[in-house]
Every structure is written in C-alpha cells, then in structure tokens.
Amino acid sequence: MTDGSARFSSPDDIAARLSGVGYLADSDIATAVYLADRLEKPVLVEGPAGTGKTELAKSVATALGSRLIRLQCYEGLDEAKVLYEWNYRKQLLRIQVERTSREEEASDWRDIEADIFSEEFLLERPLLQAIRAPDPVVLLVDEIDRVEIETEALLLEVLSDYQVSIPELGTVRAKQIPLVFLTSNGTRELSEALKRRCLYLYLDFPSLERERAIVIERVPGIAGDLADEIVRVVRLLRGLDLKKHPSISETLDWARTLVLLGVEHADAETTSETLNLLLKFKADIDVASKELATLSRS
Amino acid sequence: MLDLLEDFLAELRAGGLPVAVREAIDAAEAVREIGFRDRDSLRSALAATLVKSPDHRALFLSSFEIYFSPRRLGTGTAEVSSEDLPGSAPGGPGGEEREGAGSAIDPAELGEIARDALRSGQLAALETTARLAVAFYAGIEASRPVGVSYYLHRTLRALELDTLVTNVLAEGPDGGSGADPLGERLRAEEITARAARLRDLVEAEIRRLLVEAKGAAWVGRSLRRPLIDDIDFVAATREELAEMRRAIDPLARVLASRLARRRRHRRRGPLDFRATIRRSLSTGGVPLEPRFKPPHPSRPEIFVLADVSGSVAAFARFTVHLVYAISAQFSKVRSAVFIDDVDEVTDLFRSGSLAEAIERIASEAHVVSGDGHSDYGAALRGFAARYANELNGRTNLIILGDARNNYHLAEAAILADLQKRAHRVLWLNPEPRAYWGSGDSIIEVYAPYCDGVFECRNLGQLKAFVDELV
C-alpha cells in the first residue's frame, strides 16, 4: 500500500510544510492528512462555516506544489457534471462532415461510432480529471452535504475504487491516488457508508493560542498585544448565545480592519463600532452590543 | 499493544459509539503508520479513523485518556512515574520547594499555590496544583466502589476552587491599567478558563490514579455516560440540559434543510390532463408520456398544547424550542401551555430570541387557576372553548405531556371532538412506555382519540418524531 510515492514523511513534516504556506495545522489536522496519504483514503472535513475547511485542501495543494481540482457541490449535481459527458455538438458536427465528404461510398457506421466515442469527444469533469491525472493532484469536493443521496453514492463508489467505467472507452483506473478532501457544513447527515469509507476530521473553532498564531501569521503588521485582545474578544463573543458565532475568517477580517484603522487597543467602544465585521445577523449584533454596553457602563 | 487497541474499541462500543469492522481495521492500520510513540499523534490518528461525528468526541477523549495514559504507553516522563501510589505521602515532585518530601502541606499553602497558578495560567503550575490537590484532598482508596466524579467533587470542594477564582478576580489586573471594562471582562473570562483547565487536570489526575488502582476497564465503566441523544429529558442534570440546549439549534438546522429538500423533491403532483393531451399530438394522439402538475406545496399547521408543570417542563421546553426553530417549514405555528388552566403563548415567540421567549412562558403565561397540579381535563375544556373553532383540516394538534392527571376528570370526549376538527392529534409522552397507565397516568384513556401516541424521552426520539411530522 505504501510504496515510495508517499507525499509526506511524517505528520510533523506536514505541519511544517503547511505552516510554510501560511496554514497552521494542529496535531489532528496534520495526522489526518498524513493518514489520508498513507492509507489512500479520502478525508471528510466537517465543522462550522469559516473554520478553514476549504482552505486546508488549498493549502495542502500549495504545499505539495500539486494541482488542485475542485468540485463544488450543489443540489441537482449529476453524473454528467461530476464524471464525464460526451461532447454532443462536436459529435453531431463530425457525423455531418462524414456525410458530405463521402457522399458516394456508404460509410461504415461502426467506424463512425468508434470515431465519435473517442477521447477527442470526451468532456472530462472534475472526478474523472482527478483520476486520469498523471501527476499527483489534490481533489477537493466542496460542500458534499448539498448533493442528493444518489450523487453521494456515485462519489463514494468512485472514491473507494478510484476507477470509473465509461461504456464506450472501458474502465479508467487511477494512475495515481489523488489526495481527496470532502468538506461538509453539516446541513444534513451524510450516509454511514460514506463516513465509514473516509477519515474524519472535525475542524472546530481553534484554541486561543492557535487562533492568536493564525492572526499573527495572516495579518501582516499586527502587534502581539492587539492580536491577543482580538482573539479574547472573539472568544467572549463565541461564549454568547448567538445565531452564528464569529469564525476564523471573520476574526481575520476584523483584525485586518483594526490594523488598517490604526487601532492599537480593542476596547469596548471600538469593538461595538466594528461588530458588523464579526457578526452577520442583526439579532446577534444586538445581543453583543447589549453585552458590551453593560460593560462600558459598569 | 494490539490488545490494548482491542480493549479500547470494546470500551468505545460499550459507550455507544458505533465502530464498524472497517473502521477498526483502519484504526489498526493508522496505528501501524503512526506508532505508539507520540501520544498526540496517536490520539489524532484514532480520532480520524474512529470518531465520525462531533457528538462522539467527548466519549472518545475520555476513553482515550483511560486506555492510553502516558504510563501505559511507556512514554511517561520521569516526572510522572516517580510519583507514587495513591494514598501515600501527599505531594508530587513538581519542583515546589515549599513542601518537604513526605510532610503534609497545609491548606493555606496549597490555596496560595493554586492562586499563583491561576494568576500565571502556566500549564506546569496548573499541573502541579492539580497533582498536589488530588494527593492532599482526594484520599483515593482502591477498595471503595466510587468513581472519578466522587473524588473530583470531593477535591474541588476541599480546594474551594470557586472561592479561589473570586479571590484572584478581586485582586484586579496585575499590570495596573485596569480602566477598560472590556479588558476586565476578558480577564475574568481568562481566569474562568484557567479554572476550568485546572478542573480538567484534577479530573485527569484522579482518573490516572484510579486506572492504576483499579484498572482501565473499571474506570471506563464508571465513567460511561449516555450520548446526548439518549439522555432522558426528565432525569437530565443541569449540565446535561445545557448541553442539550446547545445541541438543539444545529439539530433544528439539519432538520429544516432536510425537510425543505424533501418537500422540493417530493414526486410530482396530480396528472395534468390538458398538458398530457397536448403532448400526445406529437406521437399521433397516443399519450406516451403523461405530464403532471407541479406539486402543491401544502405546509402543515401546527398547534402545540404543552403541559408546563414541573414534572415535564424541561421536555415541553425542548419540544417547543425545536418546533419553533423549524417553524419556517410550517405554514403556521401556534402554541398554548397549561398546568390546570390554559393560555396561548404564540405572541411571546413573535419578538426576541427563542430562548428568551421560552423563559418568559414560565413567568407570563396564565396557567394556574386551581391547585397548581396538572389537570388535563380542565386544560382540554379551556382549550376547546377558546380554540376549537380555529382548528381546521390542516392543523396538527400536538399535545405534550405525561397525562398524569392527579385524579382529575379526564374529559376524553373533548379530545374526541378536537380530533374530528383537526387533521391529526399527536401526543408526545416523555415517560417510558412501561409506566404508561400506572398510578394517575391516563394516557390510555386519551390514546383512542389520538392519531398517534409517541414515547419521546430524549433528543433522538424527538428528532425522529419531527422528521415524521412533515
């Protein structure tokens, strides 16, 4: 199972290379990516929105210098959009050219058929692309919880054997096993079969220390003290009863804004003025403002 | 080591975490790749292969601590292994010069050490405190059949952790620039987090000592707690209730999106005769392909009638919360609550947050006019008098309660009348089915006039019910 083609030498290696491209991985993340490579299994990444699920796949691709093939899922996604499709127009054109060029001699249908169902007329979709790629690619299947059960089953089938059969061309086997990331926002429960087949990584809001490190890494020119205050305020907000808690990306937006505004100290006033960067629901902003207002009064 | 993994898997299964054979094999392969050397990586590897839902993580972590303690893995540091058996001389090595080896330190001193640890927040200091506190206060005896929570409670009470936190908070920030109230609040938050950390460390220490004294399997058994979906509404502790409350919003989101999806994808509506004939013209008048009208999106109306008396209040609160959280899936949601009198509370939900509204039910709804014990007969009478005319063929009347009527009149005839008016009458009972009909429970009297009576004791059953409803 593990030949010389392993992408990483150890979980630490992954953490180091990911931090080289600006993604701070903790033990869970690094180990899951490492095992995905070693055991040749897809990683199912779940967690609240904005905790860096998609970013993880992108960063792994960048760290490896591999191509990232992305399949964005949505309701109604079907086989033709996931695997492959025949280029119908081009085929039609081809047949017409055949007719006009060889008017007199009756052309053999079998020849035409072999001709129009060849590579030239095949439209590769992300999954087939990832499987046929000669280079070690990273495949990202984003928001898999949005597709129907049938499409999920199709994905599962392809990702467990890494092969696709196209009736006209035969079976296509993977030349290399791509590193696969599936992300889900948990809007529906994924099938047990899919979960069994995958490694599972739950990305929650990071610990105080890790979030601080992320802010310092991602926001150029931020002072350590300000970063400290920012992550603490965010933790305070996450402790409130809100519809949607601020995610890492919102923390970063906020931090960047404060740096741009030249703020040195995130006090109650600045925070309540810039709350709309952290919270995206009016009701949430009201709750948080009320909380901050009681603080300034006391 | 493989035996250890096997025991661990058995423990997870016993705790209610489903581990498929495939996953067990994956775990073994992952362990082969990672090895037992690095405990963090090992934990991550096992989590990635075995834990497929965030709900199961807590169980996994506590079992992992029991089965893969540093000492059992053989990676224990000298510091840990130099510590001796429980019950012997208090005090770990920790590097504290104040305590002489073997001599007991007094509580004031330990309190000072703990305060220092809370002030600095350094892990090493917190660990030392935890170790000392456990050695000093827990008094672990291998012969006693009590578990981790007993010793934890005992240690924390003796340590007076809450008082310590209050003390440290009262001191004010060490820097001096404590003018900013937000800064002050953040500091409070931080100290509380450190205290929670200390509590976890104490728990870990007790667990470690108990595992040494009584074996991993025993400790695993004593720590086993039901998963959040299986906790009984009526018997839940305060922490469990809080945890369930947190679980209900994500649950509502999942349910709502699933229901919306199902509605959209429900098969077609009735045959569209006109379109079918029109289409048949292209096949010489033979209707090869029937056409259907788009489905008519009929959303059910919900009327919740909930018993909010002490015995079942928690259950009613959860159910009402969940129903309102997915109210977009229904065309109309109304609710009334009762104890021995009934009052509509729909308006409370119009403004403000859900949690707030549910709190206000208790104080603002007029639900008691008699002796303050549940009276289903009176409630039905009141309900029928006021709202019977507003029930129609699309209304689902959902009654929440244990039907323990305190020997009042049942008034089942009124329920029969309500059933005729409404689309369906559904009854959710938070009591175990085995108790139905015992004592003053008259659920059997009402059951013939309900379209369904469901046992609904935990989140899992509630989830299944709501799923059925649409």
Interface residues (C-beta under 8 A of the other chain):
Chain A: T2 P11 S27 D28 A30 T31 A32 Y34 L35 R38 L39 K41 V43 L44 E46 E75 E148 G186 T187 R188 E189 K195 R196 R197 C198 L199 Y200 L201 Y202 D204 L208 E229 R232 V233 R235 L236 G239 D241 K243 H265 A266 D267 A268 T271 A283 V287 L292 L295 S296 S298
Chain B: A20 R22 E23 D26 E29 A30 E33 I34 D40 S41 R43 S44 A45 A47 A48 T49 V51 K52 S53 P54 R57 D180 P181 L182 G183 E184 R185 L186 E189 E190 A193 D249 P250 R253 V254 S257 R258 R261 H265 S353 A355
